């Protein structure tokens, strides 16, 4: 199938061995998170180990869309393994970063990187097309450097002192040449000292910040991974890919006529639409947008005086169903659409639960209902596949509500399968993606169960249940749809606290919907077998962690 390099790089730092895994072995997961979870399940025999244990496996996976022209899906990398940010149990977890790394991996001929073991001394990985070396940090004095300094040293080393724009042959062979510098993921002193908050940093502001994977790299004596490639990603139908981008631009894109609308409305609309973070007080000629590889939109900025070093708080932004609604309501202005209009548009796309408007009713009477259990479930399935396996960007997708169309209906559910077909040649529906997301979600849950997770452990921190505001009074309230006294509107629910007993009842509804044991939260064999996860059920059974049906 097109869109794949055909092999995954497997690194054993303990033995300093470089190997490969055929992508075909895991290709039925299609990419990213699904592949990463499956590889982790197969390679980590004891799921109860600590994240700093050398036998912990870290995967850094691409998708078939990486390195292509699919808008806001070309440059993201999915990172997985046992994290260390939570304590005392470091759960199997994920993070994600943008930039150039995943695209460059594909250009070097790799669909992902699997990292095992621990180096006997600080090391870094040097990938130049098919040539891969595990190199010591000492000759370049990399250990102890900040992430930016580390990357600059590696750029200089790999480019052999050349200037930007010069052509070079990274592997030293004739044929493959590029003007690019390598894409480097590095840790700083925090990671080296195994701080549980340490991140993986790529370029200036691309961070895998969740899970503490910087500390996991540090525990493996791994300072950085550098990759540069000169091959191309094979596209099944390049004409269809360009036509799909043009179709989306024509039917869903931002237009200059909307420039004076609210920041939220302007910012959040569908691909292709620009995001430009202008700095107040500076001439616009001295600043421009900066984006991840292949992205149509710049959510970061570059300035003539280099202030900010391309970094911005965008790394910590999360997406809302309708950001401009909440933003407009908080500012006292009128939302673009009524709450009922938004709820109708969004729930119509939430297959297989489509049409259940109460999934987006965040009122007190509905927050613990089966409708809300469906909403949480759909979110898990959609994100596990379309966001984390196909690697569509969190900031730019999904495109639910689009104010640039007369009907305000966005492209999500239509656009994603079009891009998959253009790149891979595979007819793969939006619903099939949700179903595969369900399978991935069950695989992840099985891993957590093998780690020791039980229903009784699933709860929020105490302050979520305390009868006091979660946010200071000067923090604007976030408005969400709700149906109060039979009327849909936007209500300020962000200051609400939860009832612990009612949340416990919600868990029962949620587990029943998932097909899991309601008393323990363990997966049931029948559910796993219906998802062709018999081997997962077998391992749970051997560890006395299977649900009682």
Helices and strands as residue ranges (DSSP letters): E 7-12, E 17-22, G 23-25, G 27-29, H 32-43, E 58-61, E 77-82, E 92-97, H 101-107, E 112-116, E 123-128, E 131-136, G 138-140, H 147-158, E 183-186, H 189-192, E 200-202, E 206-208, H 213-219, E 222-228, H 238-252, G 256-258, H 263-268, G 284-286, E 287-290, E 300-303, G 313-316, H 323-330, H 339-347, G 357-360, H 370-382, I 383-387, H 415-424, H 430-451, G 455-457, G 462-464, E 479-484, E 487-492, H 500-514, H 525-530, H 534-542
